[in-house]
Amino acid sequence: MTFSITHFVRTAACALSLLTGLSVSNVSAAETRYPLTLQNCGRQITFAKPPQRAVSLGQSSTEILYLLGLSKQVVGTAVWLGPVLKGYEEANATVPRLADNDPSFESVIGKKPDLVTVQFQWHVGPKGTVGTIAQFQDLGVPVYTSPSDCIGKDNSSGGDGVRADAFTMDLIYQEIRDLAAIFNVGDRGEEVVADLKAREVAARNQVAAAKGKLSAVFWFSSAQLAVDPYVAGKNGAPGYIMAALGIRNVVESDEEWPTVGWETIAKADPSLIVVARMERRRFPADDISVKYDFLKSDPVASLMPAVKAGHVVELDAQSMNPTIRTIDGIEALASAISKAGLSR
């Protein structure tokens, strides 16, 4: 049996009252005092007042702004892998999408932003495909980069980069709090962080009995089906998901998404194969149905015990990136493990 999981959402009030005894109404943060100066990815950025026109490059960064109640301040987005968070469809429909993937520098500047938020440095960074930090600074536009893509990570070699330090959700919580401070919505930022933390605790508890018994490989995509797939290294978001649930990653690489041959994966014999579901169609294996067809027909992959037993779990691709959706991934994988009877 193959498991297709949709994430469940707990409200902050319910999760906190059950798991931590706290009330969301008691979660508070100080008012922002301007000018506000923050350290961000080795730079200082300063705001004289809350931004009014933000362009957000990266689905997670955009969704964080939505969760903070700031959709009206978002005047453009780009770089999407799938549908927006449930409950934010109407708000998202009013925000212009500059591109599904990489927008042009001109299209971003054309929205006259007073803030650009960036999920990945390879879009805006030293050698950004959209532009460089300096290009935006020259026009007086501050750039805020997700800490999850720069702290403990080296992006100088290009591609998805190499993580020296393992990703933790603390980096996402820092982004939420930073953006909340920039826009002076600190209380809402603390509510969002508290909700995410409570949901993770609940998911961990759901499969606590399985800790140390399971292993997994996370398959994001493949440039071509005939070549080695992109699978999750040990230090990225999937590594955090597996660590949270006591699952061993059979891939030991520090690279974010190394390519590893199916023969090597088969020898490691993972208990679970976790496959990414996305709307992006940059590569053939972005299509989830192509992944399933490959696992059933490939002479090596089809013989893996996890494939034969139907222990293939699909997760939203965003949950496999360092994002707020990583918590969704923990919940969905815990649910799949429990339903398959593997948590006993």
Rosetta blueprint (number, residue, H / E / L):
1 M L
2 T L
3 F E
4 S E
5 I L
6 T L
7 H L
8 F L
9 V L
10 R L
11 T L
12 A H
13 A H
14 C H
15 A H
16 L H
17 S H
18 L H
19 L H
20 T L
21 G L
22 L L
23 S L
24 V H
25 S H
26 N H
27 V L
28 S L
29 A L
30 A L
31 E L
32 T L
33 R L
34 Y L
35 P L
36 L E
37 T E
38 L E
39 Q E
40 N E
41 C L
42 G L
43 R E
44 Q E
45 I E
46 T E
47 F E
48 A L
49 K L
50 P L
51 P L
52 Q L
53 R L
54 A E
55 V E
56 S E
57 L E
58 G L
59 Q H
60 S H
61 S H
62 T H
63 E H
64 I H
65 L H
66 Y H
67 L H
68 L L
69 G L
70 L L
71 S H
72 K H
73 Q H
74 V E
75 V E
76 G E
77 T E
78 A E
79 V L
80 W L
81 L L
82 G L
83 P L
84 V L
85 L L
86 K L
87 G L
88 Y L
89 E H
90 E H
91 A H
92 N H
93 A H
94 T L
95 V L
96 P L
97 R E
98 L E
99 A E
100 D L
101 N L
102 D L
103 P L
104 S L
105 F H
106 E H
107 S H
108 V H
109 I H
110 G L
111 K L
112 K L
113 P L
114 D L
115 L E
116 V E
117 T E
118 V E
119 Q L
120 F L
121 Q L
122 W L
123 H L
124 V E
125 G L
126 P L
127 K L
128 G L
129 T L
130 V L
131 G E
132 T L
133 I H
134 A H
135 Q H
136 F H
137 Q H
138 D H
139 L L
140 G L
141 V L
142 P L
143 V E
144 Y E
145 T E
146 S L
147 P H
148 S H
149 D H
150 C L
151 I L
152 G L
153 K E
154 D E
155 N L
156 S L
157 S L
158 G L
159 G L
160 D L
161 G L
162 V E
163 R E
164 A L
165 D L
166 A L
167 F L
168 T L
169 M L
170 D H
171 L H
172 I H
173 Y H
174 Q H
175 E H
176 I H
177 R H
178 D H
179 L H
180 A H
181 A H
182 I H
183 F L
184 N L
185 V L
186 G H
187 D H
188 R H
189 G H
190 E H
191 E H
192 V H
193 V H
194 A H
195 D H
196 L H
197 K H
198 A H
199 R H
200 E H
201 V H
202 A H
203 A H
204 R H
205 N H
206 Q H
207 V L
208 A H
209 A H
210 A H
211 K L
212 G L
213 K L
214 L E
215 S E
216 A E
217 V E
218 F E
219 W E
220 F E
221 S E
222 S L
223 A L
224 Q L
225 L L
226 A L
227 V L
228 D L
229 P L
230 Y E
231 V E
232 A L
233 G L
234 K L
235 N L
236 G L
237 A H
238 P H
239 G H
240 Y H
241 I H
242 M H
243 A H
244 A H
245 L L
246 G L
247 I E
248 R E
249 N E
250 V L
251 V L
252 E L
253 S L
254 D L
255 E E
256 E L
257 W L
258 P L
259 T E
260 V L
261 G L
262 W H
263 E H
264 T H
265 I H
266 A H
267 K H
268 A H
269 D L
270 P L
271 S L
272 L E
273 I E
274 V E
275 V E
276 A E
277 R E
278 M L
279 E L
280 R L
281 R L
282 R L
283 F L
284 P H
285 A H
286 D H
287 D L
288 I H
289 S H
290 V H
291 K H
292 Y H
293 D H
294 F H
295 L H
296 K H
297 S H
298 D L
299 P L
300 V L
301 A H
302 S H
303 L H
304 M L
305 P H
306 A H
307 V H
308 K H
309 A L
310 G L
311 H L
312 V E
313 V E
314 E E
315 L E
316 D E
317 A H
318 Q H
319 S H
320 M H
321 N L
322 P L
323 T L
324 I L
325 R L
326 T H
327 I H
328 D H
329 G H
330 I H
331 E H
332 A H
333 L H
334 A H
335 S H
336 A H
337 I H
338 S H
339 K H
340 A L
341 G L
342 L L
343 S L
344 R L
